[in-house]
Amino acid sequence: MTRSDQPQTSLEEHDEEDELVDFLEPDQLAGDRSRPVSRYPLTPQTSAWLWGLRVFVLVVSAMVIYTFFAQLS
């Protein structure tokens, strides 16, 4: 059973699990964390918002670069 398959645990059980993780060898811990995680399925609206955010960041970056070079001269 993986961590994601486990039901919600109490705080004490969670602390015990953290203690067990502390005792893992480095290669065991790396092996556990190197499992690929699937992509979260996004709705079309969320995808559009993320693309809008990317475009916004590019536009603002261009404005900052332009302002920087405009102030140099």
N, C-alpha and C positions, 0 to 999 in steps of 0.2 A: 504494500500500500504506500503510495507516494504522499507527500505532504498535502498536495492539492486534493487528494481523495479522502483525506481524513476529516472526520466531523469536527466541529468547533470544540476546542478543549478549554478546560479551566486554566486560570493563570498559573497554578501550581504545575499542572501537566506541561504547560508551555515552557516553564522554567526548566523542568526536567529534560525536555527535548533539547533545549539550548545547551544544557550541560553535556548531553550525549554528543552533540555536534562538536563541542570543544575537544572531545577526546578522539576525534577522527584524525587519521594520518593526513598529511597535506595532499597526497595523491588521491585519497578517498574523497576528500572534500572537493577537490578540483573535478573529480569524475562526476560527483553529484551535481555540481553547478554547471557543468559543460553540456548538460542535456539541452537540446534546442527547444525553444518555446515558440508555439505557433502564433501567427499574427492574430490580433483581435479583429473580428469582422466589424468594419465600420459601416455606418449607414451612409447613403449618398449625401445627406445633409452635412454630416460630420466631415466627410471627405472634402466637400466644397468649402467648408469653413477652414480646414487645414490648408487647402490650396490658396484661399484668400489670405491667410496669414503669411504664407510663403511669399506671395506677391507683395504684400504690405512690407515685409522685412526687406525685400529687394529694393522697393521704391524708397524707403526711408534710408537704407544704406547708400543708395545713389545720391540722395539729397545731402547726406552728411559728407560724403566724399567731395561732391561739388562745392559745398560750402567751405570745406577745408582748403581746397585748392584756390577758390575764389579769394579767400582771405590772405593767401600767400602773396598775391600780386598787388 
